[in-house]
Amino acid sequence: MNLRKEDIETLRTLAERMMNDALSDKNHEKRELWRSLNQMHMQKPMISIEQMPWDELDVDGSLVCTVENKVFRGIEWNLRTNLYKWEHMPADMVLNPYILLPRPISNTGYGLSTVYKEVPRRRTRAVPPVRRPIQRNGRCGKNTDPGHHGRSRGRDGDS
């Protein structure tokens, strides 16, 4: 995997910012609050914001990824989104002092291979809805629709 010098510098800068925030006293305090909560000794209710409309939040360009490599672009995205949340809406967020990398999984092709086959499409046509006939019960001109559990209905379908 070849990375451009600009990409390496971008990732290093983001990782350094994240490490500084992860080693801060504020982050250490939040980590201890979460630990006490998980040990059933809540000191205060903890808040976590997980889902964000990222495409709407990028008003200043700080979420624009510049790394060309697909794998490292995902790492850059995680760094940028974590730093954005930490700076703009941290709530009780905790930053880890490490970066999780994706597992390197590849297919050797041994044994099984993928075969793509185009399936011809069938022509379909619209089918009109099926209507049940309304049965008359002979009392006062009211109709009884068996689909409505025997409720008595008026001539024009109103109850």
N, C-alpha and C positions, 0 to 999 in steps of 0.2 A: 504494500500500500504506500504509494508515494503521496506525500503532502507538500504543497507549496509552502514557501517560507512565510507568506502572509497568513496561511491557514494555521501553521504552527504558532505564530505570534498571537493570533486571535484566540486560539484555545488556551494558550499559556496565560494570557491576560484575564480571560474569564475564569479560569481555574484559580488563579491567584486571588481574584476578588472573592470567589466563593470560599476559599480557604480562610481568608481574613475574617469573613463574616462567620464562618463555622467555628472559628477559635475565639470568637468574641465572648465577653462576659454575658451579654444579653442572650446569646444562643445557649450558653451553659446553664443559665437560669431557667430557660424554657425547657431544656432537656431534663433538668431535675424536677420541674413541675410535672412533666409527662410521666416520669418514673414514679413519682409519688401517687399520681392518679392510677397508674397501672397496678400499683401495689395496694390499691383500695384505701389510700390515705389522701383523699382529694383536698388540696389547699384552696383551689378555686376551679370553677368550671373552665375547661379548656376548649378553645375554638380552633377548628381546622377548615380552611377553605381549599377545596380540592378541584372543583370544575370551574374553568374560566373560559370566557369567549375570547380566545387569544387573537383572532383576526380583528376583533373590534378594539382590543386594548393597545394594539401597536400604533399609537398615534405619533410617536417620536422616532420610530425606526429602530428602537433598541431590541426588537425581537426578530429583526431580519437576519437570517443566516447567510454567511458568506463563504463557508467552507465548501469546497467542491466535492470531496469524497463523501459518498452516501453514508457510510458508517460513522464517520467523524462529524457529519452534519447533524446526525441524531444526538450525538454527545453535546455538540454546540447548542442544539435546541434545548436540551435538558438544563444546561448551565444557564442559558439566557432566561428561560422561564422561571427557574428557581431564584435567580437574582432579581428578576422583576417582582416576583411575589414578595421576596424579602424586603425590597426597597419600598414598594407601594402598598402592600396589604399583608403584612406578615402574620397578623392575628397571633396565634401561638405556635407558629411554624418553627421547626427545628431543621437546621442544615447539617448534613453529615460532612465530616472532614475527609471524604473520599468520593470518588466518582465510580458509579457502577457501569461496567462495560458490558455490551451484549456478548452472549456466548458465540464463539466462532463455530457455527454448524454449517457443514457443506454436505452435498450429496455426491458420493463417489460413482453412483450409477450402477453399483454392483447388485445384481439380482433383479431389480425392478427398474423399469424406465417408464416415462410418461409418454403416452400416445394420445395425440389430439385427433379427434374425429368429428367432422362437421355433421350434425344431424339435420336432415332436411326438415324444413318447417311445414306444418300442415296448414292448409287454409281453413280458417274458421269463419263462422257466420253467427250473427246475433240470434239468440233464441228468445222469443217473446215469453214473458212471465206467464205462469199457469195460474188461472183464477178458479177458485172453487165456486160452484153454484150455490146461491143462497136458498135454503129450504124454507118454505112457508109452513107455519104450524097451524094455520087456520084460525087463530084467535085474534080478533080485532084488527086484522090486516097487518100484524107485526111479523117481522122476519126473525128467524132463529139461525144464526151462523154457527155451525158445529166447530169452527175454528176458534170461536170465542167462548168456549166452555158453556154453551147453552144460554148465554145472556140474551135477553130479549132486545131487539134492535128495531128502531123505527124504519119507515119506508125509505127515507133518504140516507140511511146509514148512521144517523145520530143516535146516541143512547137515550 
